[in-house]
Amino acid sequence: MKTLTYSRLNNYSMTTFQWITKRFILLFLIGSFSAQAQELNQVQKESQSSAAKWMHTAELPAQASEADTAKKRPGLINTTISTARRWLNSTDLPGDLQIHGFASQSYITTSDNDVFGNSDHGGSFGFTEAGLNASVRPLPRLQISAQMLSRRAGEGNSGMPRLDYGFLDYRLYSQEANQFGIRVGRLKNPLGFYNETRDVAFTRPSILLPQSIYFDRTRNLGLSSDSIQLYGDTAHSSLGSVSAQFGIALPVVGDRDTEVAFLTVPRPGHLTRDISYIGRGIYETNDKRIRLAVSGTWVNIGYNPSINESLGSGSIQFSPIYFSAQYNAERWSLTSEYALRHFVYSGFHNPRIDSLNFFGESFYFQGEYRFTPKWEGILRYDVLFTDRADRNGSHFAAADPLKRPAHSRFAKDITVGLRWNVTPEFMLRAEYHRVNGTGWLSTLDNPINVPTEQHWNLFAIQASYRF
């Protein structure tokens, strides 16, 4: 019996090694092709200092300056965009109108389970992101910004364009070191370090963000909300700067992924949104070497059952709090975030659902190293516990009437990745994940009646462009 067990382990290890080897050979071939294309198209060289400056820029596309855009290398797409901008400037539109966009295409393959499509059978090109944003300042204190986004990512996101954000930003008070203002509209939720810029691949540290903190299965809920937010910034010449945001919001809950995440299976009724609250505070040293943040939200969601449904008009309170820390050196960065998430269900007229009152816990440790201005590496350990009082999911599995496995309640992910900034506009990425557990997988892509594997591998490559 022991001999048989060892044989299976050896076969599994060999299969895993072959699986990883094939994916990295694929990356090498794609990288070689891109390098040849770069040599043919690269007419002029940029200085290393300009590249380094671009690497550390983490602004949204709508915040990039026209001066930076003018420095980018010529190409067919950029020429077309420049022509369009000249045409826009020739009209009566405001002179400070800025239009930017981005597009990303990923290939994901998994040894087991599905991520953003049928990745378990030959891989999937089912993860696509494209966005177009604009900003204009009609008055010195007023800015209008909006972005349309198309996102195709498995069963939960079909690629239908939607309003990602659209808001008015009025600066009530402004000095060189201090400012205070108000934003109204559909706003990005100020949570953690990466939530507000997670749409743009260039501003993410990896193809997939740490799923223990930045869930893709409830992305629409976490990303933005219809809200009113007050914000303020103050800076001191020697102590650093402090920024704060606080808002009253209506969460976005109208998608299938969010419904299944909170109610386990699709229901005949629908979720409703109630008044919620959100806020964040960030401290940074003047050289941005140290960044510390605390953020949180109190989300109130209701459930409106159908006429023939046994469930009542229940409510869900979801109140996570996030602690974030980052240290930046010239060539490397260390980042860690910790989240404690409280769930309370009530009013469903179902004893099992109404008894749900638990805390989820998650954290990650991440290191980034910049080998050159063009090449970056990343190493991350990411952990999720759906219920911190039942970390291995054994109590849940024993009592679950749907017979879901214990490993559906946790996930431990080791990630290794590589980024190549081919040009300031074009980027290639590759990353490998070794995952224990399925806690952050989408139930829409992995239905409850389909068995999942506890130990699995994920390999992804991505090509991204921005203008």
MOTANOR-V773663 format. One record per backbone hydrogen bond with DSSP energy under -1.0 kcal/mol. NH is the residue of the N-H (numbers start at 1). CO is the residue of the C=O. If there is no record, write none. Layout:
((NH/CO) (NH/CO))
This chain:
((5/1) (6/2) (7/3) (8/4) (9/5) (10/6) (11/7) (12/8) (13/9) (14/10) (15/11) (16/12) (17/13) (18/14) (19/15) (20/16) (21/17) (22/18) (23/19) (24/20) (25/21) (26/22) (27/23) (28/24) (29/25) (30/26) (31/27) (32/28) (33/29) (34/30) (35/31) (36/32) (37/33) (38/34) (39/35) (40/36) (41/37) (42/38) (51/47) (52/48) (53/49) (54/50) (55/51) (56/52) (57/54) (63/60) (64/61) (69/65) (70/66) (72/69) (79/75) (80/76) (81/77) (82/78) (83/79) (84/80) (85/81) (86/82) (87/83) (88/84) (89/85) (91/88) (97/94) (98/135) (100/133) (102/131) (103/465) (104/129) (105/463) (106/127) (107/461) (108/124) (109/459) (110/119) (111/457) (119/117) (121/118) (124/108) (128/152) (129/104) (130/150) (131/102) (132/148) (133/100) (134/146) (135/98) (136/144) (142/139) (143/169) (144/136) (145/167) (146/134) (147/165) (148/132) (149/162) (150/130) (152/128) (153/157) (159/151) (162/149) (164/147) (165/147) (166/186) (167/145) (168/184) (169/143) (170/182) (171/141) (172/180) (173/180) (175/178) (179/233) (180/173) (181/231) (182/170) (183/229) (184/168) (185/227) (186/166) (187/225) (189/223) (191/189) (195/191) (203/200) (204/201) (213/210) (214/210) (219/216) (222/218) (223/219) (224/220) (225/187) (226/250) (227/185) (228/248) (229/183) (230/246) (231/181) (232/244) (233/179) (234/242) (235/177) (236/240) (240/236) (241/284) (242/234) (243/282) (244/232) (245/280) (246/230) (247/278) (248/228) (249/276) (250/226) (259/255) (260/256) (261/257) (262/258) (263/259) (264/260) (265/263) (270/304) (272/302) (274/300) (276/249) (277/298) (278/247) (279/296) (280/245) (281/294) (282/243) (283/292) (284/241) (285/290) (288/285) (291/326) (292/283) (293/324) (294/281) (295/322) (296/279) (297/320) (298/277) (299/318) (301/316) (302/272) (303/314) (304/270) (309/306) (312/348) (314/312) (315/346) (316/301) (317/344) (318/299) (319/342) (321/340) (322/295) (323/338) (324/293) (325/336) (326/291) (327/334) (328/289) (329/332) (333/368) (334/327) (335/366) (336/325) (337/364) (338/323) (339/362) (340/321) (341/360) (343/358) (344/317) (345/356) (346/315) (354/350) (356/353) (358/343) (360/341) (361/385) (362/339) (363/383) (364/337) (365/381) (366/335) (367/379) (368/333) (369/377) (370/331) (372/375) (376/419) (377/369) (378/417) (379/367) (380/415) (381/365) (382/413) (383/363) (384/411) (385/361) (386/409) (388/359) (390/387) (393/390) (397/393) (398/394) (399/395) (400/396) (403/400) (408/405) (409/406) (411/384) (412/436) (413/382) (414/434) (415/380) (416/432) (417/378) (418/430) (419/376) (420/428) (421/374) (422/420) (423/426) (427/464) (428/420) (429/462) (430/418) (431/460) (432/416) (433/458) (434/414) (435/456) (436/412) (437/454) (438/407) (439/410) (441/438) (446/442) (450/447) (456/435) (458/433) (459/109) (460/431) (461/107) (462/429) (463/105) (464/427) (465/103) (466/425) (467/101))
